[in-house]
Amino acid sequence: MLKLDWYILKKFLVTFFFCLLLFTVIAVAVDSSEKTDDFVKTGLGTMDIIKKYYLGFIPFIWSLLFPLFVFIAVIFFYKQDGHAVGNHCHSCQRHQL
């Protein structure tokens, strides 16, 4: 792979994982605020709730929202570096890299 390919892949993956982390935190915060009463009624501790509920909930949210994460990451990536990537491509063509 060319250096440009690695640059684009690295920038995209950083943006993708940022979106993944951001939406995971939002989903867990919203879900925990909705289920607070249920968690209190069960009498489980914080670590038990994390182990028994959220270790299954987070992969479910990831699989459900994966297409959205990719779409948003592409939009953010292109908005950030769309012009710069285009300029790199033109300079690579001139120098035949």
PDB file as gemmi writes it, atoms N, CA and C in Angstrom:
CRYST1    1.000    1.000    1.000  90.00  90.00  90.00 P 1                      
ATOM      1  N   MET A   1       0.832  -1.182   0.000  1.00  0.00           N  
ATOM      2  CA  MET A   1       0.000   0.000   0.000  1.00  0.00           C  
ATOM      3  C   MET A   1       0.876   1.245   0.000  1.00  0.00           C  
ATOM      4  N   LEU A   2       0.394   2.240  -0.656  1.00  0.00           N  
ATOM      5  CA  LEU A   2       1.105   3.507  -0.683  1.00  0.00           C  
ATOM      6  C   LEU A   2       0.970   4.233   0.647  1.00  0.00           C  
ATOM      7  N   LYS A   3       1.839   5.177   0.870  1.00  0.00           N  
ATOM      8  CA  LYS A   3       1.753   5.979   2.088  1.00  0.00           C  
ATOM      9  C   LYS A   3       0.420   6.708   2.170  1.00  0.00           C  
ATOM     10  N   LEU A   4      -0.073   7.141   1.040  1.00  0.00           N  
ATOM     11  CA  LEU A   4      -1.349   7.835   1.007  1.00  0.00           C  
ATOM     12  C   LEU A   4      -2.485   6.918   1.456  1.00  0.00           C  
ATOM     13  N   ASP A   5      -2.436   5.658   1.041  1.00  0.00           N  
ATOM     14  CA  ASP A   5      -3.463   4.697   1.456  1.00  0.00           C  
ATOM     15  C   ASP A   5      -3.443   4.493   2.964  1.00  0.00           C  
ATOM     16  N   TRP A   6      -2.249   4.348   3.531  1.00  0.00           N  
ATOM     17  CA  TRP A   6      -2.146   4.185   4.980  1.00  0.00           C  
ATOM     18  C   TRP A   6      -2.633   5.431   5.704  1.00  0.00           C  
ATOM     19  N   TYR A   7      -2.330   6.597   5.158  1.00  0.00           N  
ATOM     20  CA  TYR A   7      -2.775   7.852   5.755  1.00  0.00           C  
ATOM     21  C   TYR A   7      -4.300   7.917   5.776  1.00  0.00           C  
ATOM     22  N   ILE A   8      -4.923   7.599   4.652  1.00  0.00           N  
ATOM     23  CA  ILE A   8      -6.380   7.645   4.554  1.00  0.00           C  
ATOM     24  C   ILE A   8      -7.001   6.614   5.484  1.00  0.00           C  
ATOM     25  N   LEU A   9      -6.470   5.400   5.500  1.00  0.00           N  
ATOM     26  CA  LEU A   9      -7.004   4.347   6.357  1.00  0.00           C  
ATOM     27  C   LEU A   9      -6.881   4.719   7.829  1.00  0.00           C  
ATOM     28  N   LYS A  10      -5.734   5.253   8.212  1.00  0.00           N  
ATOM     29  CA  LYS A  10      -5.519   5.644   9.607  1.00  0.00           C  
ATOM     30  C   LYS A  10      -6.491   6.751  10.014  1.00  0.00           C  
ATOM     31  N   LYS A  11      -6.643   7.754   9.173  1.00  0.00           N  
ATOM     32  CA  LYS A  11      -7.552   8.857   9.489  1.00  0.00           C  
ATOM     33  C   LYS A  11      -8.994   8.372   9.582  1.00  0.00           C  
ATOM     34  N   PHE A  12      -9.398   7.477   8.668  1.00  0.00           N  
ATOM     35  CA  PHE A  12     -10.758   6.958   8.701  1.00  0.00           C  
ATOM     36  C   PHE A  12     -11.000   6.142   9.963  1.00  0.00           C  
ATOM     37  N   LEU A  13     -10.056   5.253  10.311  1.00  0.00           N  
ATOM     38  CA  LEU A  13     -10.246   4.405  11.483  1.00  0.00           C  
ATOM     39  C   LEU A  13     -10.289   5.209  12.777  1.00  0.00           C  
ATOM     40  N   VAL A  14      -9.478   6.241  12.871  1.00  0.00           N  
ATOM     41  CA  VAL A  14      -9.520   7.100  14.057  1.00  0.00           C  
ATOM     42  C   VAL A  14     -10.892   7.759  14.163  1.00  0.00           C  
ATOM     43  N   THR A  15     -11.396   8.266  13.055  1.00  0.00           N  
ATOM     44  CA  THR A  15     -12.718   8.894  13.051  1.00  0.00           C  
ATOM     45  C   THR A  15     -13.802   7.874  13.366  1.00  0.00           C  
ATOM     46  N   PHE A  16     -13.702   6.664  12.802  1.00  0.00           N  
ATOM     47  CA  PHE A  16     -14.692   5.613  13.044  1.00  0.00           C  
ATOM     48  C   PHE A  16     -14.737   5.234  14.520  1.00  0.00           C  
ATOM     49  N   PHE A  17     -13.579   4.987  15.125  1.00  0.00           N  
ATOM     50  CA  PHE A  17     -13.567   4.584  16.525  1.00  0.00           C  
ATOM     51  C   PHE A  17     -13.975   5.721  17.454  1.00  0.00           C  
ATOM     52  N   PHE A  18     -13.727   6.954  17.059  1.00  0.00           N  
ATOM     53  CA  PHE A  18     -14.232   8.089  17.836  1.00  0.00           C  
ATOM     54  C   PHE A  18     -15.753   8.098  17.825  1.00  0.00           C  
ATOM     55  N   CYS A  19     -16.357   7.888  16.645  1.00  0.00           N  
ATOM     56  CA  CYS A  19     -17.824   7.819  16.549  1.00  0.00           C  
ATOM     57  C   CYS A  19     -18.367   6.645  17.351  1.00  0.00           C  
ATOM     58  N   LEU A  20     -17.695   5.513  17.269  1.00  0.00           N  
ATOM     59  CA  LEU A  20     -18.112   4.329  18.008  1.00  0.00           C  
ATOM     60  C   LEU A  20     -18.102   4.605  19.511  1.00  0.00           C  
ATOM     61  N   LEU A  21     -17.042   5.193  20.001  1.00  0.00           N  
ATOM     62  CA  LEU A  21     -16.934   5.502  21.429  1.00  0.00           C  
ATOM     63  C   LEU A  21     -17.967   6.541  21.845  1.00  0.00           C  
ATOM     64  N   LEU A  22     -18.121   7.578  21.051  1.00  0.00           N  
ATOM     65  CA  LEU A  22     -19.047   8.649  21.391  1.00  0.00           C  
ATOM     66  C   LEU A  22     -20.484   8.143  21.482  1.00  0.00           C  
ATOM     67  N   PHE A  23     -20.936   7.396  20.482  1.00  0.00           N  
ATOM     68  CA  PHE A  23     -22.309   6.914  20.490  1.00  0.00           C  
ATOM     69  C   PHE A  23     -22.513   5.811  21.532  1.00  0.00           C  
ATOM     70  N   THR A  24     -21.476   5.054  21.858  1.00  0.00           N  
ATOM     71  CA  THR A  24     -21.591   4.053  22.914  1.00  0.00           C  
ATOM     72  C   THR A  24     -21.809   4.724  24.259  1.00  0.00           C  
ATOM     73  N   VAL A  25     -21.054   5.766  24.530  1.00  0.00           N  
ATOM     74  CA  VAL A  25     -21.212   6.495  25.794  1.00  0.00           C  
ATOM     75  C   VAL A  25     -22.611   7.104  25.880  1.00  0.00           C  
ATOM     76  N   ILE A  26     -23.089   7.680  24.787  1.00  0.00           N  
ATOM     77  CA  ILE A  26     -24.429   8.271  24.782  1.00  0.00           C  
ATOM     78  C   ILE A  26     -25.490   7.194  25.000  1.00  0.00           C  
ATOM     79  N   ALA A  27     -25.368   6.055  24.307  1.00  0.00           N  
ATOM     80  CA  ALA A  27     -26.357   4.971  24.441  1.00  0.00           C  
ATOM     81  C   ALA A  27     -26.369   4.403  25.852  1.00  0.00           C  
ATOM     82  N   VAL A  28     -25.208   4.216  26.449  1.00  0.00           N  
ATOM     83  CA  VAL A  28     -25.140   3.684  27.814  1.00  0.00           C  
ATOM     84  C   VAL A  28     -25.711   4.704  28.804  1.00  0.00           C  
ATOM     85  N   ALA A  29     -25.422   5.968  28.622  1.00  0.00           N  
ATOM     86  CA  ALA A  29     -25.951   6.994  29.523  1.00  0.00           C  
ATOM     87  C   ALA A  29     -27.474   7.062  29.451  1.00  0.00           C  
ATOM     88  N   VAL A  30     -28.021   7.044  28.246  1.00  0.00           N  
ATOM     89  CA  VAL A  30     -29.480   7.098  28.091  1.00  0.00           C  
ATOM     90  C   VAL A  30     -30.120   5.837  28.655  1.00  0.00           C  
ATOM     91  N   ASP A  31     -29.546   4.681  28.337  1.00  0.00           N  
ATOM     92  CA  ASP A  31     -30.115   3.420  28.807  1.00  0.00           C  
ATOM     93  C   ASP A  31     -30.042   3.298  30.328  1.00  0.00           C  
ATOM     94  N   SER A  32     -28.928   3.706  30.903  1.00  0.00           N  
ATOM     95  CA  SER A  32     -28.806   3.605  32.363  1.00  0.00           C  
ATOM     96  C   SER A  32     -29.758   4.557  33.068  1.00  0.00           C  
ATOM     97  N   SER A  33     -30.004   5.726  32.474  1.00  0.00           N  
ATOM     98  CA  SER A  33     -30.960   6.650  33.102  1.00  0.00           C  
ATOM     99  C   SER A  33     -32.388   6.117  32.999  1.00  0.00           C  
ATOM    100  N   GLU A  34     -32.700   5.389  31.944  1.00  0.00           N  
ATOM    101  CA  GLU A  34     -34.035   4.807  31.810  1.00  0.00           C  
ATOM    102  C   GLU A  34     -34.233   3.601  32.724  1.00  0.00           C  
ATOM    103  N   LYS A  35     -33.175   2.868  32.998  1.00  0.00           N  
ATOM    104  CA  LYS A  35     -33.288   1.628  33.758  1.00  0.00           C  
ATOM    105  C   LYS A  35     -32.811   1.757  35.201  1.00  0.00           C  
ATOM    106  N   THR A  36     -32.640   2.946  35.695  1.00  0.00           N  
ATOM    107  CA  THR A  36     -32.143   3.144  37.054  1.00  0.00           C  
ATOM    108  C   THR A  36     -33.063   2.491  38.079  1.00  0.00           C  
ATOM    109  N   ASP A  37     -34.364   2.675  37.931  1.00  0.00           N  
ATOM    110  CA  ASP A  37     -35.311   2.070  38.876  1.00  0.00           C  
ATOM    111  C   ASP A  37     -35.217   0.549  38.872  1.00  0.00           C  
ATOM    112  N   ASP A  38     -35.096  -0.034  37.681  1.00  0.00           N  
ATOM    113  CA  ASP A  38     -34.982  -1.494  37.588  1.00  0.00           C  
ATOM    114  C   ASP A  38     -33.700  -1.998  38.254  1.00  0.00           C  
ATOM    115  N   PHE A  39     -32.607  -1.253  38.074  1.00  0.00           N  
ATOM    116  CA  PHE A  39     -31.345  -1.657  38.692  1.00  0.00           C  
ATOM    117  C   PHE A  39     -31.418  -1.562  40.219  1.00  0.00           C  
ATOM    118  N   VAL A  40     -32.084  -0.538  40.720  1.00  0.00           N  
ATOM    119  CA  VAL A  40     -32.215  -0.375  42.172  1.00  0.00           C  
ATOM    120  C   VAL A  40     -33.083  -1.490  42.746  1.00  0.00           C  
ATOM    121  N   LYS A  41     -34.162  -1.856  42.040  1.00  0.00           N  
ATOM    122  CA  LYS A  41     -35.060  -2.918  42.516  1.00  0.00           C  
ATOM    123  C   LYS A  41     -34.366  -4.271  42.587  1.00  0.00           C  
ATOM    124  N   THR A  42     -33.427  -4.539  41.680  1.00  0.00           N  
ATOM    125  CA  THR A  42     -32.741  -5.834  41.701  1.00  0.00           C  
ATOM    126  C   THR A  42     -31.751  -5.935  42.841  1.00  0.00           C  
ATOM    127  N   GLY A  43     -31.228  -4.801  43.306  1.00  0.00           N  
ATOM    128  CA  GLY A  43     -30.288  -4.814  44.425  1.00  0.00           C  
ATOM    129  C   GLY A  43     -28.877  -5.216  44.030  1.00  0.00           C  
ATOM    130  N   LEU A  44     -28.581  -5.224  42.752  1.00  0.00           N  
ATOM    131  CA  LEU A  44     -27.239  -5.583  42.292  1.00  0.00           C  
ATOM    132  C   LEU A  44     -26.276  -4.410  42.474  1.00  0.00           C  
ATOM    133  N   GLY A  45     -25.014  -4.743  42.657  1.00  0.00           N  
ATOM    134  CA  GLY A  45     -23.984  -3.716  42.749  1.00  0.00           C  
ATOM    135  C   GLY A  45     -23.614  -3.204  41.359  1.00  0.00           C  
ATOM    136  N   THR A  46     -22.808  -2.164  41.338  1.00  0.00           N  
ATOM    137  CA  THR A  46     -22.416  -1.546  40.069  1.00  0.00           C  
ATOM    138  C   THR A  46     -21.651  -2.519  39.179  1.00  0.00           C  
ATOM    139  N   MET A  47     -20.708  -3.248  39.741  1.00  0.00           N  
ATOM    140  CA  MET A  47     -19.923  -4.191  38.935  1.00  0.00           C  
ATOM    141  C   MET A  47     -20.788  -5.337  38.415  1.00  0.00           C  
ATOM    142  N   ASP A  48     -21.754  -5.779  39.215  1.00  0.00           N  
ATOM    143  CA  ASP A  48     -22.660  -6.834  38.754  1.00  0.00           C  
ATOM    144  C   ASP A  48     -23.517  -6.362  37.593  1.00  0.00           C  
ATOM    145  N   ILE A  49     -23.977  -5.128  37.660  1.00  0.00           N  
ATOM    146  CA  ILE A  49     -24.782  -4.564  36.570  1.00  0.00           C  
ATOM    147  C   ILE A  49     -23.941  -4.458  35.301  1.00  0.00           C  
ATOM    148  N   ILE A  50     -22.719  -3.997  35.445  1.00  0.00           N  
ATOM    149  CA  ILE A  50     -21.836  -3.872  34.275  1.00  0.00           C  
ATOM    150  C   ILE A  50     -21.568  -5.248  33.673  1.00  0.00           C  
ATOM    151  N   LYS A  51     -21.251  -6.223  34.525  1.00  0.00           N  
ATOM    152  CA  LYS A  51     -20.931  -7.567  34.026  1.00  0.00           C  
ATOM    153  C   LYS A  51     -22.137  -8.266  33.414  1.00  0.00           C  
ATOM    154  N   LYS A  52     -23.279  -8.174  34.069  1.00  0.00           N  
ATOM    155  CA  LYS A  52     -24.439  -8.945  33.628  1.00  0.00           C  
ATOM    156  C   LYS A  52     -25.254  -8.255  32.554  1.00  0.00           C  
ATOM    157  N   TYR A  53     -25.236  -6.937  32.503  1.00  0.00           N  
ATOM    158  CA  TYR A  53     -26.099  -6.238  31.553  1.00  0.00           C  
ATOM    159  C   TYR A  53     -25.318  -5.547  30.440  1.00  0.00           C  
ATOM    160  N   TYR A  54     -24.380  -4.701  30.819  1.00  0.00           N  
ATOM    161  CA  TYR A  54     -23.734  -3.851  29.817  1.00  0.00           C  
ATOM    162  C   TYR A  54     -22.696  -4.584  28.976  1.00  0.00           C  
ATOM    163  N   LEU A  55     -22.152  -5.690  29.432  1.00  0.00           N  
ATOM    164  CA  LEU A  55     -21.249  -6.457  28.578  1.00  0.00           C  
ATOM    165  C   LEU A  55     -21.985  -7.135  27.430  1.00  0.00           C  
ATOM    166  N   GLY A  56     -23.281  -7.288  27.546  1.00  0.00           N  
ATOM    167  CA  GLY A  56     -24.096  -7.778  26.447  1.00  0.00           C  
ATOM    168  C   GLY A  56     -24.761  -6.658  25.672  1.00  0.00           C  
ATOM    169  N   PHE A  57     -25.034  -5.558  26.353  1.00  0.00           N  
ATOM    170  CA  PHE A  57     -25.720  -4.426  25.726  1.00  0.00           C  
ATOM    171  C   PHE A  57     -24.828  -3.688  24.740  1.00  0.00           C  
ATOM    172  N   ILE A  58     -23.575  -3.499  25.090  1.00  0.00           N  
ATOM    173  CA  ILE A  58     -22.670  -2.724  24.234  1.00  0.00           C  
ATOM    174  C   ILE A  58     -22.432  -3.411  22.889  1.00  0.00           C  
ATOM    175  N   PRO A  59     -22.131  -4.708  22.831  1.00  0.00           N  
ATOM    176  CA  PRO A  59     -22.007  -5.339  21.502  1.00  0.00           C  
ATOM    177  C   PRO A  59     -23.310  -5.302  20.700  1.00  0.00           C  
ATOM    178  N   PHE A  60     -24.453  -5.382  21.392  1.00  0.00           N  
ATOM    179  CA  PHE A  60     -25.739  -5.280  20.703  1.00  0.00           C  
ATOM    180  C   PHE A  60     -25.894  -3.908  20.053  1.00  0.00           C  
ATOM    181  N   ILE A  61     -25.546  -2.850  20.766  1.00  0.00           N  
ATOM    182  CA  ILE A  61     -25.631  -1.491  20.223  1.00  0.00           C  
ATOM    183  C   ILE A  61     -24.659  -1.337  19.057  1.00  0.00           C  
ATOM    184  N   TRP A  62     -23.452  -1.882  19.194  1.00  0.00           N  
ATOM    185  CA  TRP A  62     -22.469  -1.793  18.102  1.00  0.00           C  
ATOM    186  C   TRP A  62     -22.983  -2.469  16.849  1.00  0.00           C  
ATOM    187  N   SER A  63     -23.544  -3.667  16.997  1.00  0.00           N  
ATOM    188  CA  SER A  63     -24.037  -4.378  15.815  1.00  0.00           C  
ATOM    189  C   SER A  63     -25.252  -3.694  15.213  1.00  0.00           C  
ATOM    190  N   LEU A  64     -26.064  -3.094  16.038  1.00  0.00           N  
ATOM    191  CA  LEU A  64     -27.260  -2.408  15.565  1.00  0.00           C  
ATOM    192  C   LEU A  64     -26.914  -1.118  14.824  1.00  0.00           C  
ATOM    193  N   LEU A  65     -25.949  -0.383  15.338  1.00  0.00           N  
ATOM    194  CA  LEU A  65     -25.630   0.938  14.793  1.00  0.00           C  
ATOM    195  C   LEU A  65     -24.360   0.969  13.940  1.00  0.00           C  
ATOM    196  N   PHE A  66     -23.782  -0.172  13.622  1.00  0.00           N  
ATOM    197  CA  PHE A  66     -22.546  -0.220  12.827  1.00  0.00           C  
ATOM    198  C   PHE A  66     -22.663   0.533  11.498  1.00  0.00           C  
ATOM    199  N   PRO A  67     -23.738   0.340  10.717  1.00  0.00           N  
ATOM    200  CA  PRO A  67     -23.840   1.110   9.463  1.00  0.00           C  
ATOM    201  C   PRO A  67     -23.878   2.622   9.698  1.00  0.00           C  
ATOM    202  N   LEU A  68     -24.530   3.033  10.767  1.00  0.00           N  
ATOM    203  CA  LEU A  68     -24.574   4.457  11.090  1.00  0.00           C  
ATOM    204  C   LEU A  68     -23.194   4.982  11.463  1.00  0.00           C  
ATOM    205  N   PHE A  69     -22.419   4.188  12.223  1.00  0.00           N  
ATOM    206  CA  PHE A  69     -21.060   4.589  12.588  1.00  0.00           C  
ATOM    207  C   PHE A  69     -20.194   4.781  11.348  1.00  0.00           C  
ATOM    208  N   VAL A  70     -20.298   3.867  10.403  1.00  0.00           N  
ATOM    209  CA  VAL A  70     -19.499   3.966   9.174  1.00  0.00           C  
ATOM    210  C   VAL A  70     -19.915   5.202   8.383  1.00  0.00           C  
ATOM    211  N   PHE A  71     -21.205   5.419   8.249  1.00  0.00           N  
ATOM    212  CA  PHE A  71     -21.710   6.567   7.491  1.00  0.00           C  
ATOM    213  C   PHE A  71     -21.245   7.884   8.106  1.00  0.00           C  
ATOM    214  N   ILE A  72     -21.389   8.016   9.404  1.00  0.00           N  
ATOM    215  CA  ILE A  72     -20.974   9.255  10.072  1.00  0.00           C  
ATOM    216  C   ILE A  72     -19.464   9.427  10.001  1.00  0.00           C  
ATOM    217  N   ALA A  73     -18.711   8.339  10.148  1.00  0.00           N  
ATOM    218  CA  ALA A  73     -17.253   8.429  10.066  1.00  0.00           C  
ATOM    219  C   ALA A  73     -16.816   8.883   8.677  1.00  0.00           C  
ATOM    220  N   VAL A  74     -17.472   8.386   7.631  1.00  0.00           N  
ATOM    221  CA  VAL A  74     -17.131   8.803   6.273  1.00  0.00           C  
ATOM    222  C   VAL A  74     -17.441  10.286   6.087  1.00  0.00           C  
ATOM    223  N   ILE A  75     -18.579  10.731   6.585  1.00  0.00           N  
ATOM    224  CA  ILE A  75     -18.937  12.147   6.452  1.00  0.00           C  
ATOM    225  C   ILE A  75     -17.945  13.025   7.200  1.00  0.00           C  
ATOM    226  N   PHE A  76     -17.639  12.681   8.458  1.00  0.00           N  
ATOM    227  CA  PHE A  76     -16.684  13.474   9.233  1.00  0.00           C  
ATOM    228  C   PHE A  76     -15.298  13.447   8.597  1.00  0.00           C  
ATOM    229  N   PHE A  77     -14.875  12.274   8.151  1.00  0.00           N  
ATOM    230  CA  PHE A  77     -13.552  12.144   7.533  1.00  0.00           C  
ATOM    231  C   PHE A  77     -13.463  12.990   6.274  1.00  0.00           C  
ATOM    232  N   TYR A  78     -14.467  12.896   5.435  1.00  0.00           N  
ATOM    233  CA  TYR A  78     -14.422  13.659   4.186  1.00  0.00           C  
ATOM    234  C   TYR A  78     -14.507  15.155   4.455  1.00  0.00           C  
ATOM    235  N   LYS A  79     -15.275  15.531   5.451  1.00  0.00           N  
ATOM    236  CA  LYS A  79     -15.389  16.954   5.785  1.00  0.00           C  
ATOM    237  C   LYS A  79     -14.061  17.488   6.320  1.00  0.00           C  
ATOM    238  N   GLN A  80     -13.371  16.679   7.115  1.00  0.00           N  
ATOM    239  CA  GLN A  80     -12.095  17.105   7.685  1.00  0.00           C  
ATOM    240  C   GLN A  80     -10.990  17.146   6.643  1.00  0.00           C  
ATOM    241  N   ASP A  81     -10.828  16.050   5.906  1.00  0.00           N  
ATOM    242  CA  ASP A  81      -9.660  15.883   5.056  1.00  0.00           C  
ATOM    243  C   ASP A  81      -9.989  15.733   3.582  1.00  0.00           C  
ATOM    244  N   GLY A  82     -11.190  16.046   3.191  1.00  0.00           N  
ATOM    245  CA  GLY A  82     -11.569  15.850   1.796  1.00  0.00           C  
ATOM    246  C   GLY A  82     -10.721  16.662   0.840  1.00  0.00           C  
ATOM    247  N   HIS A  83     -10.490  17.912   1.187  1.00  0.00           N  
ATOM    248  CA  HIS A  83      -9.691  18.754   0.306  1.00  0.00           C  
ATOM    249  C   HIS A  83      -8.217  18.395   0.388  1.00  0.00           C  
ATOM    250  N   ALA A  84      -7.758  18.045   1.578  1.00  0.00           N  
ATOM    251  CA  ALA A  84      -6.341  17.695   1.735  1.00  0.00           C  
ATOM    252  C   ALA A  84      -6.020  16.397   1.003  1.00  0.00           C  
ATOM    253  N   VAL A  85      -6.928  15.422   1.067  1.00  0.00           N  
ATOM    254  CA  VAL A  85      -6.684  14.155   0.379  1.00  0.00           C  
ATOM    255  C   VAL A  85      -6.647  14.383  -1.117  1.00  0.00           C  
ATOM    256  N   GLY A  86      -7.542  15.213  -1.610  1.00  0.00           N  
ATOM    257  CA  GLY A  86      -7.545  15.534  -3.035  1.00  0.00           C  
ATOM    258  C   GLY A  86      -6.244  16.197  -3.454  1.00  0.00           C  
ATOM    259  N   ASN A  87      -5.732  17.089  -2.636  1.00  0.00           N  
ATOM    260  CA  ASN A  87      -4.466  17.747  -2.951  1.00  0.00           C  
ATOM    261  C   ASN A  87      -3.308  16.762  -2.921  1.00  0.00           C  
ATOM    262  N   HIS A  88      -3.315  15.824  -1.981  1.00  0.00           N  
ATOM    263  CA  HIS A  88      -2.261  14.822  -1.929  1.00  0.00           C  
ATOM    264  C   HIS A  88      -2.302  13.951  -3.175  1.00  0.00           C  
ATOM    265  N   CYS A  89      -3.496  13.601  -3.626  1.00  0.00           N  
ATOM    266  CA  CYS A  89      -3.611  12.747  -4.807  1.00  0.00           C  
ATOM    267  C   CYS A  89      -3.031  13.434  -6.035  1.00  0.00           C  
ATOM    268  N   HIS A  90      -3.316  14.727  -6.168  1.00  0.00           N  
ATOM    269  CA  HIS A  90      -2.791  15.448  -7.306  1.00  0.00           C  
ATOM    270  C   HIS A  90      -1.270  15.565  -7.236  1.00  0.00           C  
ATOM    271  N   SER A  91      -0.744  15.797  -6.038  1.00  0.00           N  
ATOM    272  CA  SER A  91       0.712  15.889  -5.932  1.00  0.00           C  
ATOM    273  C   SER A  91       1.366  14.528  -6.165  1.00  0.00           C  
ATOM    274  N   CYS A  92       0.694  13.440  -5.747  1.00  0.00           N  
ATOM    275  CA  CYS A  92       1.236  12.103  -6.002  1.00  0.00           C  
ATOM    276  C   CYS A  92       1.262  11.798  -7.494  1.00  0.00           C  
ATOM    277  N   GLN A  93       0.257  12.238  -8.206  1.00  0.00           N  
ATOM    278  CA  GLN A  93       0.209  11.989  -9.638  1.00  0.00           C  
ATOM    279  C   GLN A  93       1.313  12.777 -10.337  1.00  0.00           C  
ATOM    280  N   ARG A  94       1.575  13.973  -9.886  1.00  0.00           N  
ATOM    281  CA  ARG A  94       2.630  14.777 -10.511  1.00  0.00           C  
ATOM    282  C   ARG A  94       3.997  14.153 -10.281  1.00  0.00           C  
ATOM    283  N   HIS A  95       4.207  13.597  -9.092  1.00  0.00           N  
ATOM    284  CA  HIS A  95       5.504  13.012  -8.766  1.00  0.00           C  
ATOM    285  C   HIS A  95       5.528  11.506  -8.990  1.00  0.00           C  
ATOM    286  N   GLN A  96       4.444  10.953  -9.460  1.00  0.00           N  
ATOM    287  CA  GLN A  96       4.287   9.546  -9.775  1.00  0.00           C  
ATOM    288  C   GLN A  96       4.614   8.660  -8.567  1.00  0.00           C  
ATOM    289  N   LEU A  97       3.977   8.958  -7.453  1.00  0.00           N  
ATOM    290  CA  LEU A  97       4.160   8.142  -6.235  1.00  0.00           C  
ATOM    291  C   LEU A  97       3.091   7.095  -6.156  1.00  0.00           C  
TER     292      LEU A  97                                                      
END                                                                             
